[in-house]
Every structure is written in C-alpha cells, then in structure tokens.
Amino acid sequence: MAEENHTLVAEFILEGLTDQPEMKAALFVVFLLIYIITLLGNMGIIIIIRGDPRLHTSMYFFLGSLSVVDICFSSVIAPRTLVNFLSERRTISFAGCTGQTFFYIVFVTTECFLLAVMAYDRYVAICNPLLYSAVMTRRLCVQLVVGSYIGGILNAIIQMTFIIRLPFCSSKVINHFFCDVPPLLALSCANTYINEMILFSLAGVIELSTISIILVSYIFISCAILRIRSAEGRQKAFSTCVSHLTAVTLLYGTTIFMYLRPSSSYSLNTDKMVSVFYTVVIPMLNPLIYSLRNQVVKDALRRRAERITVGV
C-alpha cells in the first residue's frame, strides 16, 4: 500500500507567498533585485579575494568559500520562486521538489559549519597570532571547507532518505514558496513522528555543536582582546570579529526559530516570512556585511576600482 501511495503524487503545487497579481509583480521585482545583488555581491567578494595578494590568507579563503555557498544557497531557491511569480501553474515535480530540498539542506548546513570554522580561525588569529600561519595552513583550510560540505551532504542524505519513503497522498499543495522539510512532512498521509525527531535531532546537534565552537572561540577571543593594552589594538582586534558575529546572529537566529521547536508550534504562514529572510535576504546581506565592516576588504575594493578607472 505504501508503494501505491508513493505513486499518487507525481508533482506538487507551490502555494507561494501570495495569490494577488499586483503583489506577485511587485514581489517578482523585489526578489529579482535581491537575487542580482546577491550574485554580484558574492561574485565581487570572490573576485576581489582571488585578485588581491593581500587577501590570500585563511580568513579571506573562508570568506570566499562562504560567498560560494551563498551563491549556491540563493540559486537553489530564488530562480524557481521568480518563475512561480510569473506562472499561473506553479507546479514542481516530485524529483524537482526533493532535489531542491536536498540541496537546500546541503548549503544551509554547510554555511553553519563554515561560520563555526571562521570563528575558530579568528580564535587562532587573535589568541595565537605568532602560530597563526603555522596552524592555519592552506591544507587545513581546504580540509575544513571540504569537511563543512561533507557535513552538509551527510545531513541532507539522512533526512532525504526518510522523506522520500513517505507516502504523499492527501494533498499536492505545499503551503510554502519552496520545498522545505516541515511543509513536506505536513503533506504526508503517514505518521511523520520519526522524520520530525530526525529533523529536530540533526538540527539540534548541528546548531548546538557549531554554536558551542563559536561561543568558546569568542570567550577566548574576548579574554585576549581585554588583555590588549592599547585601545587602538583592542578596536582593531574586535573589528575583525564584528562582521562574523553579525552573520552568525542573523543565520542562527532564524534557523533556530525555524527548526528547534515542536512541530505543534509550526505556523507555515509565519515560517514563509522567516524563510524569505534566511534563504533570500541573508545571502544578499553577507557580502555587504563583510565588505562594509572590513577595512581590508574596503581597501581592496578601492584598489580594484582605481585599476579599472586607470584602465578605462
């Protein structure tokens, strides 16, 4: 019977954010602008880091890796959402839906791990500056980034293994603008308790482990900064952490709200609004946060602009 139920749904209908034509047109323009800014901002960060030898350090290697993840993360969600704003038939195949869910889980998990890695990098730089180059070698940096991706892929494989086995036979309408896990579970006509426990457990382990790394790193960083005698030195050390702390607060605040709470408290309409922020807005904000709050990046941007101006 379970196998029959699986065949009853070949595609889903994404309800989206609104049914009003005027709002759809306005949201299309807003989402398109955000997506373009996201692509240009993150690609700009990658180009600047690769093109400026002064930025060839582990800190900026991780920042470039974060920009790659943000481009991929946004591209999993935004193009399909833009198409649905213009289409009357907002369908997505079962394979397309599960594929979107899989890559969404991969990139949001990878971003969490990368933010923890970046906190550890700041800890080594500020607490052990003389050993920084010896500890944060190119090989270790690559291993940490690859490990972050492996963590994201494993999380996605585990969750999707259980999701694709669920029978979807009660409804085809997903009350969301993309295929997220909670609205998919809401459509199943089977008991989803195990899936909910897996989602809660994996999200809890990932969030708590990465937050623990970030908190412990910043406790040591704070102690090291307080030991710096000059106000200028303290300001310089703290300024390298502000952008990262801002990015951490934005991502973890929304993901904890989304996934570390009982399923009985889910409100899909509220969750849609929160999801817009961390799937569409945060990937746009990250390059702005790291460029506007980082003097080294601003100097690299100025040098790049000067070279372009001279070339013209």
N, C-alpha and C positions, 0 to 999 in steps of 0.2 A: 504493500500500500504506500510505503514511504517513497518508493521509486516512482509510482504513479503521480504522487503529489509534486515531485520534482519537475515533472514534465508539464504540469498545468500552467506554469508561468515561464514563458519564453522571453518576455520583456517586461520592464517596469515603466511606470509613468512618473516622472519627477514633478511634484506639485509646484516646486519653485517658491519664489518669495512673494509673488503677487499674481492675481489674475486680471488686474486692471491694465488696459492697453497703454494709458498715459504713463502709469508708473513703470511699466515694462520698458518703454522707450527711454525714460529718464534713468532707470537703473542700468540699462544697456550702456548708455554714455558714461555713467559713473564707473561701472565695472571695467569698461574698456580703457578709460583713462588710468585707473588704478593698475590694471594689468600692464599697460605700456610703461608706466612709471616704474613698476616692479622690474620688468625686463631691462629697461635702460639703466636703472639704478644699480641693480646687481651685476649686470654685464660691465658697467662702468667700473665698479669696485674690482672685478676680476682683471680687467684690462690694466687698470692703474697699478695693481699689485704685481702683475706679471711684468709690466714695463718699467717699473722703478726699482733699481737695485737696493735702495734704502729700505724697501718694504719686503725684502726677501728674508724674513725671519719667521719663526714658528707662529708668532701671534697673527701675522697677516696671512700666513698659509692657512690657518684655521678660519680666518675671516673670509678668505676667498672660497674655502670649502663650504662655509655657511651660505655664501651667496649662490653657489651652485645648487645647494639643497633648496633654497628659497625659490629659485627659478623653476626647478622641477616640481616643488610643492604647489606653487601657484598654477603651473601649467597642467597639473592633474585636475584642477577644479575650474579655473576661470574659462577656458575655451568652451567647454560643454555648457557652462552657465550662460555665456554670451549667446551661443546658438539657441538655447532654450528661450531666451528673452525675445528672439525674433521668430520663433517657430510656434505654430499652433499645436503641433504634435510633439509633445515633449517626452518622447519615449527613449528608453535606453535598453539595449539587450541585456539579458542575464549575464552574458560573458563580459559585456562592457561595464556593467554595474559592479560586478565582483572584481574586475580588473582595476576600476577606479578606486574601490575600497582598499584593495591590496596596496597599490602604490601610495595612496594617501597615508595608510598606516606606516609604510616604509619610511616616507620622508618626514612625517611628524615625529616618529620615534628617533630617527637619525638626528634630527635637529635637537632633540632633548639631550642626546648623548654628546653631540658636538658642543653644546653650551656648557656641559659639565667638563669636557676636555679643555675648553677655553678658560674655565675657572682654574683648573689645575695649572695651565700654562701661566696665568697671571700669578699664581702662588709661587711657582718656581722663579719667575722673573723678579718678583718683589722680595721674597723671603731668602732666596739663594741666588742673588744676581751674578756672583762670581762663577757659579756652576751652571748657569743658565744654558750656555752654548753646549756644554758637555752633556747635560741631561736631555735637553730638548733637541736631539739630533734630527736630521731630516728623516732618517729611517723610522725613528719612534713616532714622529709626527704623521707619517704616512700610515703606520700601523694603527695609530689611534683613530684616524679618519676612516680607514677600512673597517676597523672594529666597530665604529659607530654605524656604518652601513650594514654590517653583518647583524648587529643587534636589531636594526630596523627590519631587515628581511626576515629574521627568525620570528620576531613578534608578528609580522604580517602572515607568515606561513602558518603559524599556530592558530591564529584567530580565523583565518580563511578556511583552514581545514575543517573547522567545526561549522562555520557559516554555510559553506556550500553543501553541506549534508542536510541542512534544514529544509523541510517542505514549505514552499511558499504557495499557498492555495486559497487564502482568504481574500486577498486584495492585491492589485497591481500598483496601486498609487502610493508612492513614497512621499511622505509629508516632509520633504526637505528639498534643497536645491542641488544636492549631490548625494551619492550613495555612502552615507556614514553608517557606522555599525548599529547604534541604537534604533534608528528608523527602519533598518533592515530587519532587526530582531522583532520589531513591533508588527511586521507583516507575516511572520511565520505562524502557521497553524499548529505548531508543535510547542512543547514546553521548552522555553529558552533559558531555563534556570542555569544550566551548565555553561551556556555561552555568556550569560551575564556575569557569572562567577569568574570565568576565564578573562573576560574583559576587565573586570574590576581588579582581579589579582595581578594581571600583567601590567595594567596601567599603574597600579599601586606600587609594584616592585620597581618599575622603570622610573616613575616620578620620585619615589622616596629615595632610591639609590642615587639618582643624579642630583636631586636637591641636597642630599647629605654631602656629596662631594663638593657641591657649590658652597654650602654653608660652612663646612670645615675649612675649605680653602680660604674663604673670606674672613673667618675668625683669625686664622694665622696672618692673613694679609693685613687686617686691621691692627693686630698687635705689632706687626713690623712697621706699619705706617706711623703709629703712635711713638715708636722709638726713634723716628727720624727727627733730628733736632731743628732743622730749618723749616719754616712754614712753606717756603717755595718747594722744597723737596717733598714735603707731605702732599702739597697740592698736585705736583707732577705725578706722584705715585698714584694718588687717588683718581686723577683724571683718566688714567689708563683703564680704570675699572668701571667708571660710570656708565659708559655705553653698554658694556656687557651686563651690568646689573639691570639696566632698563630693559634690555631684550629678554632677560630671564624673567623679570616681573610680568611682562606682557604675555609671554607664551605660557608660563606655568600657571599664572592666574586664571587664564581662560581654560586650559586643558584640565586643571584640577576641578574647576566648576563643571566641566562637561562630563568627565568620566569617573571621578572619585566620589560618587554619591549614589544612593539607592535608586534602582530603576523606577520605583514608585514615585520619585520626585521629579522624573523627567517631564519637561514640558517642551514638546517638539517645536512649537512656535517660538518660544524663548530661545531654545537651542539653535534655531536657524539664525537668529540675530547674532548670537555669540559666535557661531561658526563663521559667519561672514568676517568677523573681526580677525580670528586667528588663521583662517585659510586664505583670505584675500588681502586684508589690510596689513597684518604683521609682516608678510614678505615684502611689502612696499616700504614699510617703516624702517626695517633693519638697516638697509644701506644709508638711509637718511640719518639714523641714529649714530651709526659708526663713522659717518663722514663729518657730520656737523659737530660731534662731540670729540673728535680726534684731530689734534693739531697736525700730526704727521700726515694723515690722510688729506687734510685740507691743503697742506703744503705741496703734497704730490699732485693734487688736483690743479693747483695754481701753476706748478711747473709744466704739467701736461698742456694746460690752456695756453701758456706762454709759447711753448714749442709749436702748437697748432697755429697760433697767431703769426709767429715768425715765418712759418712755412707758407702761410697764405700770402 
